[in-house]
Amino acid sequence: MATPLIELARLDAAERDALARAIAGQTTLEQALDWARTLTPPRGVESVLTQDEYTHDVLIAYGTRWLVYDTS
């Protein structure tokens, strides 16, 4: 199952499609972090926002934007 891109930043179609392809195979946080380390410059977790005792949002910088991974 592919990871969906829920895009709220009004990206242009080309950037949205490229990002959707990049994250499609990321089914674990480990895969997301492995991918983030391949970016230039390499990226990692910038912040973790606790939503409740089971759910956290993991923020990774992406250019001038943020990717937010909802984890539980």
Backbone as a chain_set.jsonl record, in Angstrom:
{"seq": "MATPLIELARLDAAERDALARAIAGQTTLEQALDWARTLTPPRGVESVLTQDEYTHDVLIAYGTRWLVYDTS", "coords": {"N": [[0.834, -1.171, 0.0], [0.643, 2.163, -0.872], [2.002, 5.123, 0.584], [-0.009, 7.865, 1.14], [0.067, 11.21, -0.143], [-0.902, 13.954, 1.515], [-1.587, 16.977, 0.698], [-1.243, 20.272, 1.577], [-0.09, 22.616, 0.913], [-0.34, 23.87, -1.483], [1.299, 23.143, -3.711], [3.0, 23.266, -6.887], [1.991, 21.322, -9.724], [4.054, 19.621, -10.731], [5.968, 19.535, -8.639], [4.382, 18.488, -6.584], [3.714, 15.957, -7.665], [6.277, 14.795, -7.853], [7.041, 14.716, -5.158], [5.011, 13.085, -4.132], [5.628, 10.682, -5.447], [8.129, 10.214, -4.259], [7.538, 9.717, -1.549], [5.809, 7.597, -1.646], [6.572, 4.894, -1.243], [7.227, 4.826, 1.401], [6.572, 3.234, 4.104], [7.198, 3.006, 6.704], [8.53, 4.814, 9.501], [11.26, 4.611, 9.642], [11.961, 4.193, 6.93], [11.213, 6.679, 5.902], [13.034, 8.35, 7.223], [15.451, 7.308, 6.265], [15.212, 8.064, 3.566], [15.107, 10.871, 3.896], [17.692, 11.395, 4.697], [19.019, 11.203, 2.325], [18.566, 13.525, 1.003], [19.638, 16.807, -0.14], [20.653, 19.481, 1.645], [21.353, 16.654, 3.841], [18.609, 15.492, 5.779], [16.88, 15.219, 8.938], [14.878, 14.249, 11.755], [13.198, 17.026, 12.859], [11.439, 17.829, 14.796], [9.188, 16.434, 17.196], [5.843, 16.169, 17.69], [3.641, 15.599, 20.209], [0.534, 14.137, 20.103], [-1.304, 12.56, 21.48], [-1.203, 9.88, 23.895], [-0.529, 7.825, 22.164], [-0.185, 8.767, 19.58], [1.884, 10.6, 17.406], [3.256, 13.43, 15.715], [5.714, 13.663, 13.334], [8.155, 15.826, 12.308], [9.851, 16.774, 9.392], [12.151, 18.723, 7.736], [11.742, 20.077, 4.47], [13.06, 21.487, 1.934], [11.791, 24.681, 1.825], [9.639, 24.011, 3.241], [7.658, 21.857, 5.395], [7.51, 18.408, 6.051], [5.099, 16.376, 7.439], [4.802, 13.604, 9.298], [2.418, 11.438, 10.367], [2.298, 9.422, 13.083], [1.623, 6.371, 14.805]], "CA": [[0.0, 0.0, 0.0], [1.434, 3.381, -0.986], [1.735, 6.198, 1.524], [-0.611, 8.979, 0.397], [0.493, 12.577, 0.123], [-1.993, 14.892, 1.791], [-0.844, 18.197, 0.397], [-1.989, 21.469, 1.944], [0.782, 23.766, 0.661], [-0.577, 24.378, -2.834], [2.47, 22.909, -4.552], [2.674, 23.141, -8.308], [1.719, 19.917, -10.062], [5.291, 18.86, -10.892], [6.554, 19.299, -7.315], [3.471, 17.591, -5.869], [3.863, 14.61, -8.211], [7.608, 14.295, -7.479], [7.009, 14.407, -3.734], [4.137, 11.917, -3.967], [6.413, 9.498, -5.841], [9.215, 10.011, -3.296], [7.063, 9.167, -0.281], [4.864, 6.5, -1.875], [7.066, 3.634, -0.693], [7.601, 4.983, 2.805], [5.533, 2.665, 4.958], [7.675, 3.076, 8.083], [9.294, 6.019, 9.807], [12.651, 4.313, 9.268], [12.1, 4.451, 5.495], [11.143, 8.13, 5.716], [14.304, 8.925, 7.675], [16.483, 6.899, 5.295], [15.042, 8.931, 2.4], [15.457, 12.24, 4.273], [19.151, 11.497, 4.754], [19.556, 11.277, 0.955], [18.326, 14.869, 0.483], [20.756, 17.73, -0.061], [21.471, 18.752, 2.613], [20.641, 15.563, 4.511], [17.628, 15.926, 6.785], [16.482, 14.293, 9.981], [13.709, 14.693, 12.503], [13.361, 18.361, 13.439], [10.607, 17.936, 15.984], [8.117, 15.448, 17.377], [4.716, 16.773, 18.406], [2.808, 14.571, 20.814], [-0.899, 14.402, 19.978], [-1.846, 11.875, 22.649], [-0.221, 8.9, 24.349], [-0.205, 6.873, 21.103], [-0.016, 9.403, 18.273], [2.875, 11.673, 17.336], [3.574, 13.98, 14.402], [7.162, 13.78, 13.16], [8.405, 16.873, 11.317], [11.108, 16.739, 8.648], [12.25, 19.868, 6.83], [11.824, 19.727, 3.053], [13.2, 22.79, 1.293], [11.248, 25.728, 2.689], [8.396, 23.474, 3.789], [7.769, 20.766, 6.364], [6.744, 17.175, 5.879], [4.608, 15.927, 8.734], [4.446, 12.187, 9.291], [1.538, 11.073, 11.474], [2.672, 8.081, 13.508], [0.927, 5.853, 15.978]], "C": [[0.886, 1.245, 0.0], [1.025, 4.394, 0.078], [1.163, 7.381, 0.755], [0.028, 10.303, 0.789], [-0.769, 13.413, 0.331], [-1.336, 16.261, 1.756], [-1.713, 19.413, 0.665], [-1.224, 22.744, 1.591], [0.599, 24.374, -0.722], [0.677, 24.3, -3.709], [2.053, 22.929, -6.012], [2.622, 21.648, -8.636], [2.996, 19.087, -10.146], [5.918, 18.545, -9.538], [5.697, 18.328, -6.509], [3.645, 16.155, -6.343], [5.199, 14.003, -7.82], [7.636, 13.903, -6.003], [6.132, 13.189, -3.464], [4.867, 10.636, -4.352], [7.484, 9.176, -4.803], [8.726, 9.351, -2.015], [6.181, 7.93, -0.441], [5.302, 5.191, -1.224], [7.435, 3.694, 0.772], [6.476, 4.491, 3.702], [5.958, 2.615, 6.42], [8.419, 4.394, 8.274], [10.765, 5.813, 9.463], [12.886, 4.593, 7.783], [12.058, 5.944, 5.199], [12.462, 8.78, 6.115], [15.452, 8.544, 6.757], [16.418, 7.791, 4.063], [15.496, 10.348, 2.719], [16.974, 12.437, 4.327], [19.781, 11.551, 3.365], [19.357, 12.661, 0.338], [19.585, 15.718, 0.606], [20.246, 19.057, 0.46], [20.65, 17.637, 3.261], [19.743, 16.112, 5.619], [17.381, 14.822, 7.794], [15.234, 14.833, 10.652], [14.025, 16.045, 13.139], [12.589, 18.488, 14.745], [9.608, 16.782, 16.0], [7.045, 16.114, 18.229], [3.809, 15.663, 18.914], [1.342, 14.992, 20.715], [-1.67, 13.772, 21.148], [-0.842, 10.789, 23.013], [0.213, 7.916, 23.253], [0.168, 7.521, 19.776], [0.953, 10.569, 18.366], [2.993, 12.15, 15.9], [5.078, 14.204, 14.354], [7.404, 14.752, 12.021], [9.803, 16.741, 10.726], [11.091, 17.925, 7.697], [12.404, 19.365, 5.396], [11.858, 21.038, 2.277], [12.733, 23.864, 2.254], [9.95, 25.288, 3.357], [8.695, 22.394, 4.816], [6.938, 19.583, 5.897], [6.345, 16.73, 7.265], [4.139, 14.488, 8.582], [3.641, 11.891, 10.548], [1.866, 9.638, 11.853], [1.842, 7.663, 14.709], [1.432, 4.461, 16.278]], "O": [[1.8, 1.344, 0.819], [-0.15, 4.505, 0.426], [1.79, 7.855, -0.192], [0.472, 10.481, 1.924], [-1.592, 13.554, -0.573], [-0.618, 16.645, 2.679], [-2.778, 19.575, 0.069], [-1.665, 23.841, 1.936], [1.319, 25.303, -1.089], [1.058, 25.273, -4.36], [0.901, 22.648, -6.342], [3.155, 20.822, -7.895], [3.015, 17.951, -9.673], [6.354, 17.418, -9.305], [6.224, 17.448, -5.829], [3.716, 15.235, -5.528], [5.262, 12.819, -7.488], [8.197, 12.867, -5.645], [6.489, 12.347, -2.641], [4.745, 9.619, -3.668], [7.724, 8.008, -4.498], [9.425, 8.51, -1.45], [5.844, 7.285, 0.552], [4.463, 4.455, -0.704], [7.911, 2.706, 1.33], [5.548, 5.234, 4.021], [5.171, 2.225, 7.282], [8.877, 5.005, 7.309], [11.439, 6.751, 9.037], [13.91, 5.172, 7.421], [12.79, 6.423, 4.333], [12.952, 9.667, 5.416], [16.334, 9.362, 6.494], [17.454, 8.232, 3.565], [16.191, 10.97, 1.916], [17.475, 13.523, 4.033], [20.952, 11.907, 3.234], [19.909, 12.95, -0.724], [20.493, 15.385, 1.368], [19.464, 19.713, -0.229], [19.419, 17.662, 3.238], [20.092, 17.076, 6.3], [17.64, 13.647, 7.535], [14.612, 15.774, 10.159], [15.006, 16.181, 13.87], [13.024, 19.164, 15.677], [9.24, 16.235, 14.96], [7.308, 16.563, 19.345], [3.275, 14.88, 18.129], [0.96, 16.064, 21.183], [-2.571, 14.387, 21.718], [0.27, 10.782, 22.483], [1.229, 7.241, 23.41], [0.784, 6.873, 18.93], [0.866, 11.408, 19.264], [2.844, 11.359, 14.968], [5.645, 14.857, 15.23], [6.928, 14.545, 10.904], [10.795, 16.616, 11.443], [10.136, 18.112, 6.942], [13.09, 18.377, 5.134], [10.815, 21.628, 1.996], [13.226, 23.95, 3.379], [9.249, 26.097, 3.965], [9.854, 22.065, 5.069], [5.817, 19.739, 5.413], [7.175, 16.709, 8.174], [3.204, 14.196, 7.837], [4.129, 12.073, 11.664], [1.728, 8.733, 11.03], [1.419, 8.49, 15.517], [0.978, 3.832, 17.233]]}, "num_chains": 1, "name": "protein.A"}
